[in-house]
Amino acid sequence: MKKLNFDLTSKTVSYGNESIVLTPPPVRKVHGERHEFMPLYDEKAAGWKSGCRLLRLQACECTFPGALVPGSVKVKMFDRWMMPERDFRVNEEWGTVGRMPDGNILAEEQVAVSYSYYPSRIDTLFIRKNGSISLKTGKEGMAHPEIPAIPESAERLANIYWHGDPAKLDDSCFYPVTERVFPDDLFLVENKPERTLQKLRSGEPVRILAWGDSVTQCSYLPEKCRWQEQFRQRLQNIYPQAKIELLTEAWGGRTTSNYFSVPLGEEHNFEEKVLAVKPDLIISEFVNDCGLPEAEFRANYQKIKAAFDRIGAEWIIMTPHYTTPAWMNLQNSKNCDDDPRALVKFLRDFARKNQIPLADASCYWGRLYRHGIAYETLFSNGINHPLEYGLSFFAEALMKLFS
């Protein structure tokens, strides 16, 4: 059997007796990018908010980290070059620029910014029908470059994900395809929402509430892309006689703790916005709970269970998607089958002990590298907001409970 080898030093991929030399995307230069004004540099803000965003580094809602070539930013005002650290400061990780309070850049004056950046790109190595190997170069992008299409008769062997400084990449940019479909037994289904299932089968009205944070709110994508809408459509397809009402209560950037802290009468109060709508089934998604202290999220989920039991609603807990590797203490998005987050381990144990249905979406994200996919390329912002395909894993995990 032919073996696939990758040598980053020589930028070569070999397959059997054949080899292909890889060429990373070239550094791109931007000259005189116009900004109507430059805000003060904000040291305390998140990196993508610390100054004005360089346009070629834009991702949805932020900039793409690691794309700016260090030391390349130059700022001009009135045909005069400004001095770094005296007149302006650069966040080189996030590609943002802000003026200094005592510098020469005027608050309401247009500036021209020149800089260099590393484009992102995905290339594909594939084997043709005649047995020869070929390389398909993808289109340059930023946070989510597309995987290039290959001929229908061909077989994809690997993807190469170029991002940031190619000189600093290791073999984590090389993604061999070792699995083409997810295993049927990806996670064990121990409990199902039986009362909801019975209503679906009999054609009774079913009210389903999707409850979560920005990934459930999904304001960054069209409504049809939301995980709950993908799920509703799949559910309707297998239960065409069902009368499904889908509601959403979501709060971007927040946690279950935030919901409990909102007083009655105000937006996002837990009692009024979640319990009072009297859903038959509640599906929860809170990736932001990963940032809570363990004692806090443990107490929250006990409180949620008691509240749902009180109103007689069934509950499906969804494990969250993966976020950028740095936030998960992962070196990269390879060899990451086991989700290391304390919240995920707790949710699996909590669901099993309390016989609550679990849609373990995290399992899909952990195996994406086996499909040749760097999971962070499925984010709109390069950090934590999944695109439509990434959101489909929630729908896929949920459907295992309704098959």
ABEGO torsion letter per residue (X at the ends): XBBBBBBAAAGBBBBEABBBBBBBBBBBBBBGBBBABBBBBBAABBAAAABBBBAAABBBGBBBBGABBBGABBBBBGGBBBBBGAABBBBAAAGBBBBBAABABBAABBBBBBBBBBBBBBBBBBBBAAGBBBBBBBBBBBABBBBBBBBAABBBABBBBBBEBAAABBAAABBBBABABBBAAABBBABBBAAAAAAAAAGBBBBBBBBBBAAAAGAABBAAABAAAAAAAAAAAABAABBBBBBBBBBBGBBAAAAAABBBGBBGBAAAAAAAAGBABBBBBBAAAAABBAAAAAAAAAAAAAAAAAAGBBBBBBBBBBBBAAAAGBABABGAABBABAAAAAAAAAAAAAGBBBBBAAAAAAAAAAAGBBAAAABAAGAABBBAAAAAAAAAAAAAAAX
